[in-house]
């Protein structure tokens, strides 16, 4: 083959390669990888409760589990916002002190939101209105309202708003108890003249001790329960409020009232 023919052949090959290159589709650009949205990690918290306040929190004698209105509410909240809850049964005074010291992450225990308590720990949005109610023995007369407690010995659990209300009544003598059931026991046995406690709790104990006790008058305060959260834990408070809003929107309070407040305390 002559040199001229060699050059013509090479030129033809180059031209063919160029034509093929123009006809081939361009290589697909790499697809960018998108990271899946980050799931909210489950958060484990310790929740204190004084399990001596049926029907809101108490220890079931058969199962030995802590049960009640508040316990069901906290579990429902936890399920909505990926909280893993460990309940701890703590007496009332140590519970308040432990929350103030940051010993527990949260507390749900029929706890009234007060300005003094808000200085020591944070509160969720309110979830229940429970005013104070007076309970006396069935045969008692002359006590219908707070002022009538003057000259009488009145029982309440130490550190509760019931005790605070008794202290405001001129002439009334306050006797405090570590647990509220002891106050009602003394009332049944005639050791004191009245007990002041949260309305749903009081009605529960009246039902439990029928026909020996009766509630008198109407609830004389407006008080709102909240879930306590230790100071410096905004993530916990935010999750609890978010879950609480969801379950309140679904009508959980009515469900819990039907389950727990329509039957006597145990």
One Martini backbone bead per residue (centre of mass of N, CA, C, O) as a GRO file, in nm:
protein
  266
    1UNK     BB    1   0.097   0.035   0.022
    2UNK     BB    2   0.074   0.345  -0.005
    3UNK     BB    3   0.120   0.632   0.167
    4UNK     BB    4  -0.140   0.766   0.072
    5UNK     BB    5  -0.331   0.535   0.160
    6UNK     BB    6  -0.263   0.539   0.458
    7UNK     BB    7  -0.365   0.827   0.513
    8UNK     BB    8  -0.657   0.775   0.421
    9UNK     BB    9  -0.722   0.553   0.627
   10UNK     BB   10  -0.667   0.715   0.888
   11UNK     BB   11  -0.871   0.941   0.830
   12UNK     BB   12  -1.120   0.757   0.824
   13UNK     BB   13  -1.096   0.656   1.119
   14UNK     BB   14  -1.114   0.926   1.262
   15UNK     BB   15  -1.390   1.007   1.145
   16UNK     BB   16  -1.547   0.765   1.262
   17UNK     BB   17  -1.492   0.821   1.559
   18UNK     BB   18  -1.625   1.103   1.564
   19UNK     BB   19  -1.909   1.012   1.479
   20UNK     BB   20  -1.959   0.821   1.718
   21UNK     BB   21  -1.929   1.032   1.944
   22UNK     BB   22  -2.177   1.212   1.850
   23UNK     BB   23  -2.396   0.964   1.878
   24UNK     BB   24  -2.343   0.930   2.165
   25UNK     BB   25  -2.452   0.938   2.464
   26UNK     BB   26  -2.420   1.085   2.739
   27UNK     BB   27  -2.318   1.049   3.036
   28UNK     BB   28  -2.445   1.000   3.326
   29UNK     BB   29  -2.501   1.164   3.593
   30UNK     BB   30  -2.452   1.153   3.906
   31UNK     BB   31  -2.642   1.067   4.169
   32UNK     BB   32  -2.733   1.223   4.431
   33UNK     BB   33  -2.706   1.172   4.767
   34UNK     BB   34  -2.971   1.141   5.005
   35UNK     BB   35  -3.024   1.188   5.317
   36UNK     BB   36  -3.205   1.079   5.546
   37UNK     BB   37  -3.404   1.166   5.773
   38UNK     BB   38  -3.371   1.245   6.096
   39UNK     BB   39  -3.446   1.084   6.365
   40UNK     BB   40  -3.579   1.092   6.664
   41UNK     BB   41  -3.441   1.021   6.941
   42UNK     BB   42  -3.455   0.836   7.202
   43UNK     BB   43  -3.562   0.935   7.536
   44UNK     BB   44  -3.445   0.893   7.858
   45UNK     BB   45  -3.651   0.908   8.158
   46UNK     BB   46  -3.708   1.025   8.488
   47UNK     BB   47  -4.016   0.962   8.678
   48UNK     BB   48  -4.175   1.102   8.934
   49UNK     BB   49  -4.388   0.953   9.204
   50UNK     BB   50  -4.662   0.962   9.436
   51UNK     BB   51  -4.805   0.641   9.509
   52UNK     BB   52  -5.074   0.784   9.713
   53UNK     BB   53  -5.295   0.903   9.471
   54UNK     BB   54  -5.578   0.808   9.434
   55UNK     BB   55  -5.624   0.773   9.086
   56UNK     BB   56  -5.340   0.889   8.982
   57UNK     BB   57  -5.139   0.731   9.201
   58UNK     BB   58  -5.058   0.380   9.241
   59UNK     BB   59  -5.031   0.061   9.391
   60UNK     BB   60  -5.088  -0.239   9.277
   61UNK     BB   61  -5.149  -0.520   9.466
   62UNK     BB   62  -5.109  -0.736   9.244
   63UNK     BB   63  -4.873  -0.619   9.040
   64UNK     BB   64  -4.694  -0.370   9.167
   65UNK     BB   65  -4.782  -0.139   8.996
   66UNK     BB   66  -4.787   0.169   8.860
   67UNK     BB   67  -5.093   0.351   8.863
   68UNK     BB   68  -5.307   0.568   8.664
   69UNK     BB   69  -5.385   0.859   8.531
   70UNK     BB   70  -5.091   0.976   8.506
   71UNK     BB   71  -4.957   0.725   8.387
   72UNK     BB   72  -5.121   0.711   8.127
   73UNK     BB   73  -5.049   0.992   8.027
   74UNK     BB   74  -4.739   0.958   8.011
   75UNK     BB   75  -4.742   0.720   7.814
   76UNK     BB   76  -4.884   0.869   7.582
   77UNK     BB   77  -4.673   1.085   7.543
   78UNK     BB   78  -4.423   0.904   7.496
   79UNK     BB   79  -4.529   0.768   7.233
   80UNK     BB   80  -4.534   1.038   7.057
   81UNK     BB   81  -4.202   1.133   7.148
   82UNK     BB   82  -3.983   0.924   7.222
   83UNK     BB   83  -4.017   0.817   7.525
   84UNK     BB   84  -3.837   0.675   7.800
   85UNK     BB   85  -3.993   0.556   8.092
   86UNK     BB   86  -3.900   0.589   8.443
   87UNK     BB   87  -4.050   0.502   8.726
   88UNK     BB   88  -4.059   0.670   9.054
   89UNK     BB   89  -4.112   0.609   9.391
   90UNK     BB   90  -4.193   0.910   9.579
   91UNK     BB   91  -4.208   1.102   9.821
   92UNK     BB   92  -4.314   1.417   9.829
   93UNK     BB   93  -4.079   1.577   9.951
   94UNK     BB   94  -3.845   1.435   9.792
   95UNK     BB   95  -3.959   1.509   9.519
   96UNK     BB   96  -3.931   1.816   9.536
   97UNK     BB   97  -3.629   1.816   9.605
   98UNK     BB   98  -3.533   1.652   9.357
   99UNK     BB   99  -3.631   1.853   9.144
  100UNK     BB  100  -3.467   2.100   9.245
  101UNK     BB  101  -3.187   1.919   9.209
  102UNK     BB  102  -3.212   1.726   8.945
  103UNK     BB  103  -3.269   1.410   9.003
  104UNK     BB  104  -3.508   1.446   8.807
  105UNK     BB  105  -3.656   1.499   8.504
  106UNK     BB  106  -3.949   1.427   8.621
  107UNK     BB  107  -4.305   1.492   8.724
  108UNK     BB  108  -4.602   1.291   8.810
  109UNK     BB  109  -4.841   1.410   9.087
  110UNK     BB  110  -5.079   1.592   9.118
  111UNK     BB  111  -4.949   1.883   9.034
  112UNK     BB  112  -4.950   2.200   9.122
  113UNK     BB  113  -4.929   2.505   8.982
  114UNK     BB  114  -4.678   2.725   9.110
  115UNK     BB  115  -4.475   2.986   9.171
  116UNK     BB  116  -4.275   2.848   9.362
  117UNK     BB  117  -4.220   2.595   9.186
  118UNK     BB  118  -4.122   2.756   8.926
  119UNK     BB  119  -3.844   2.829   9.065
  120UNK     BB  120  -3.738   2.511   9.075
  121UNK     BB  121  -3.922   2.431   8.824
  122UNK     BB  122  -4.075   2.318   8.555
  123UNK     BB  123  -4.367   2.334   8.331
  124UNK     BB  124  -4.612   2.229   8.181
  125UNK     BB  125  -4.884   2.224   8.056
  126UNK     BB  126  -5.191   2.205   8.142
  127UNK     BB  127  -5.436   1.913   8.228
  128UNK     BB  128  -5.584   1.989   8.519
  129UNK     BB  129  -5.873   2.066   8.720
  130UNK     BB  130  -5.817   2.085   9.091
  131UNK     BB  131  -5.981   2.150   9.356
  132UNK     BB  132  -6.057   2.209   9.678
  133UNK     BB  133  -6.177   1.970   9.934
  134UNK     BB  134  -6.406   1.886  10.184
  135UNK     BB  135  -6.376   1.635  10.448
  136UNK     BB  136  -6.603   1.444  10.649
  137UNK     BB  137  -6.793   1.314  10.861
  138UNK     BB  138  -7.117   1.215  10.831
  139UNK     BB  139  -7.207   1.353  11.123
  140UNK     BB  140  -7.114   1.622  11.046
  141UNK     BB  141  -7.161   1.961  11.148
  142UNK     BB  142  -7.092   2.304  11.036
  143UNK     BB  143  -6.940   2.210  10.763
  144UNK     BB  144  -6.913   2.393  10.428
  145UNK     BB  145  -6.657   2.581  10.462
  146UNK     BB  146  -6.355   2.712  10.527
  147UNK     BB  147  -6.440   2.895  10.774
  148UNK     BB  148  -6.556   2.638  10.941
  149UNK     BB  149  -6.256   2.535  11.035
  150UNK     BB  150  -6.267   2.689  11.272
  151UNK     BB  151  -6.165   2.500  11.555
  152UNK     BB  152  -6.022   2.282  11.376
  153UNK     BB  153  -5.885   1.975  11.277
  154UNK     BB  154  -5.671   1.958  10.985
  155UNK     BB  155  -5.597   1.757  10.711
  156UNK     BB  156  -5.276   1.704  10.528
  157UNK     BB  157  -5.046   1.695  10.305
  158UNK     BB  158  -4.736   1.762  10.290
  159UNK     BB  159  -4.685   2.034  10.065
  160UNK     BB  160  -4.970   2.104   9.991
  161UNK     BB  161  -5.241   2.294   9.898
  162UNK     BB  162  -5.414   2.204  10.132
  163UNK     BB  163  -5.223   2.305  10.355
  164UNK     BB  164  -5.214   2.600  10.259
  165UNK     BB  165  -5.519   2.658  10.298
  166UNK     BB  166  -5.538   2.605  10.601
  167UNK     BB  167  -5.328   2.830  10.685
  168UNK     BB  168  -5.536   3.068  10.597
  169UNK     BB  169  -5.719   2.981  10.837
  170UNK     BB  170  -5.859   3.119  11.091
  171UNK     BB  171  -5.835   2.878  11.361
  172UNK     BB  172  -5.697   2.660  11.214
  173UNK     BB  173  -5.565   2.323  11.239
  174UNK     BB  174  -5.273   2.177  11.129
  175UNK     BB  175  -5.229   1.840  10.998
  176UNK     BB  176  -4.966   1.646  10.893
  177UNK     BB  177  -4.877   1.414  10.619
  178UNK     BB  178  -4.701   1.198  10.427
  179UNK     BB  179  -4.984   1.064  10.364
  180UNK     BB  180  -5.319   1.079  10.275
  181UNK     BB  181  -5.433   0.813  10.399
  182UNK     BB  182  -5.376   0.894  10.698
  183UNK     BB  183  -5.580   1.122  10.715
  184UNK     BB  184  -5.837   0.952  10.656
  185UNK     BB  185  -5.800   0.758  10.890
  186UNK     BB  186  -5.823   0.972  11.115
  187UNK     BB  187  -6.103   1.063  11.036
  188UNK     BB  188  -6.254   0.796  11.077
  189UNK     BB  189  -6.130   0.780  11.390
  190UNK     BB  190  -6.150   1.091  11.515
  191UNK     BB  191  -5.867   1.263  11.518
  192UNK     BB  192  -6.012   1.446  11.311
  193UNK     BB  193  -6.235   1.679  11.128
  194UNK     BB  194  -6.062   1.715  10.853
  195UNK     BB  195  -6.007   1.718  10.490
  196UNK     BB  196  -5.773   1.855  10.249
  197UNK     BB  197  -5.820   1.816   9.890
  198UNK     BB  198  -5.837   1.709   9.596
  199UNK     BB  199  -6.123   1.647   9.450
  200UNK     BB  200  -6.079   1.358   9.317
  201UNK     BB  201  -5.949   1.237   9.568
  202UNK     BB  202  -6.174   1.289   9.774
  203UNK     BB  203  -6.394   1.125   9.630
  204UNK     BB  204  -6.243   0.856   9.641
  205UNK     BB  205  -6.242   0.837   9.960
  206UNK     BB  206  -6.541   0.849  10.003
  207UNK     BB  207  -6.604   0.590   9.844
  208UNK     BB  208  -6.421   0.403  10.016
  209UNK     BB  209  -6.575   0.512  10.310
  210UNK     BB  210  -6.842   0.415  10.285
  211UNK     BB  211  -7.053   0.598  10.513
  212UNK     BB  212  -6.829   0.779  10.684
  213UNK     BB  213  -6.803   0.989  10.449
  214UNK     BB  214  -6.797   1.344  10.334
  215UNK     BB  215  -6.866   1.593  10.117
  216UNK     BB  216  -6.833   1.955  10.123
  217UNK     BB  217  -6.944   2.145   9.916
  218UNK     BB  218  -6.711   2.305   9.710
  219UNK     BB  219  -6.473   2.382   9.526
  220UNK     BB  220  -6.242   2.661   9.643
  221UNK     BB  221  -6.050   2.614   9.394
  222UNK     BB  222  -5.809   2.684   9.130
  223UNK     BB  223  -5.635   2.405   8.983
  224UNK     BB  224  -5.332   2.306   8.804
  225UNK     BB  225  -5.199   2.055   8.645
  226UNK     BB  226  -4.852   1.943   8.609
  227UNK     BB  227  -4.544   1.877   8.457
  228UNK     BB  228  -4.245   1.829   8.584
  229UNK     BB  229  -3.924   2.000   8.511
  230UNK     BB  230  -3.617   2.032   8.503
  231UNK     BB  231  -3.384   2.241   8.497
  232UNK     BB  232  -3.220   2.253   8.191
  233UNK     BB  233  -3.463   2.087   7.996
  234UNK     BB  234  -3.591   2.170   7.702
  235UNK     BB  235  -3.630   1.901   7.549
  236UNK     BB  236  -3.823   1.770   7.748
  237UNK     BB  237  -4.038   1.991   7.757
  238UNK     BB  238  -4.101   1.992   7.453
  239UNK     BB  239  -4.192   1.697   7.428
  240UNK     BB  240  -4.417   1.698   7.637
  241UNK     BB  241  -4.587   1.926   7.509
  242UNK     BB  242  -4.628   1.788   7.240
  243UNK     BB  243  -4.767   1.529   7.347
  244UNK     BB  244  -4.991   1.669   7.507
  245UNK     BB  245  -5.130   1.808   7.270
  246UNK     BB  246  -5.208   1.552   7.120
  247UNK     BB  247  -5.377   1.402   7.346
  248UNK     BB  248  -5.575   1.630   7.402
  249UNK     BB  249  -5.687   1.638   7.106
  250UNK     BB  250  -5.803   1.325   7.159
  251UNK     BB  251  -5.944   1.309   7.453
  252UNK     BB  252  -5.795   1.180   7.714
  253UNK     BB  253  -5.932   1.295   7.968
  254UNK     BB  254  -6.204   1.156   7.932
  255UNK     BB  255  -6.092   0.869   7.933
  256UNK     BB  256  -5.962   0.888   8.221
  257UNK     BB  257  -6.214   0.959   8.375
  258UNK     BB  258  -6.371   0.701   8.301
  259UNK     BB  259  -6.153   0.506   8.424
  260UNK     BB  260  -6.073   0.658   8.721
  261UNK     BB  261  -6.326   0.864   8.831
  262UNK     BB  262  -6.579   0.639   8.828
  263UNK     BB  263  -6.421   0.515   9.070
  264UNK     BB  264  -6.302   0.406   9.339
  265UNK     BB  265  -6.066   0.407   9.540
  266UNK     BB  266  -5.785   0.170   9.626
   0.00000   0.00000   0.00000
